[in-house]
Amino acid sequence: MPLSSDEVGRLPAAVTMKQASDALGISLDVLYHLARTGEFPVVRLGRRLVVPKTALLQLLGMAEETTSNPESA
């Protein structure tokens, strides 16, 4: 079952592949395939692959907009 937007918002800075697959509503096999082909952003920590929360939020269309240029405000 996919995670709710509240549950996704409470995730830590880096999530497991299982948490990411749950949030996206796809299987772990598909997620690992996407990671291997470079279609999904992952970070290798030792032998583990983790997903940066910011990348997951962007893929879900939930990334918070930030103002990087104060002159444009």
N, C-alpha and C positions, 0 to 999 in steps of 0.2 A: 504494500500500500504506500503510495507517495506521501511524503511528509507535508504537513500544512505549512503555510508561509510563516506562522509563528514558530514552529519547530525549526524551520530552516534558519530563521533569524537568530535563534539561540545556539546554533552550532558553533564550535570552537573555530579558531583561525584556520586550521587545516583539518579536513575530515577524511575518514577512511573511505576506501572505494565502496564499501557496503553502504555507508551513509549517503554517499553521492548517488549511488544507483537507486537507493530508496527515494531520495529527493527528486530524482529525474524520472522515476517510474520505469526504469529499464533494468535488464538483467545485468549481473556482474560480468557475464561473458561478453555482452555487447560493450560494456564500459571498458573492460580490459582491451578489447579489439580497438575501440576508438583511441585509447591511450597509446597503444602500440603504433597505430598509424599516424599519430600526431594530431588527430582531430579533436582530442580532449586534453586540456591542460592538467598535467600531473607533475608532482615533485617526488623524486626518489630520496628517501631517507633510509640509508642502509639498504636493506632488502625490501623495504616497504614502499609502496606508492601511496601518496596522499594527494588530496585535491585541495588547493587553496580555496578558502571560503569565498573570497572575492570573485574568483573565476566561476565558481558554482552559481553565485548570485547573478553574475552577468549572464550566464547561460539560461538561467531561469527568468531573466528579465526583471530581477528584483534588486539590481545594484542601485545603491543610493547615489544620486548625482552630487558631485562635489565641485566646488568652484576652485579651480587651480589658478585662475588669473584674477586677482583682486581688482584690477582695473576695469574688468568687464561688469562688475557689480554696480 
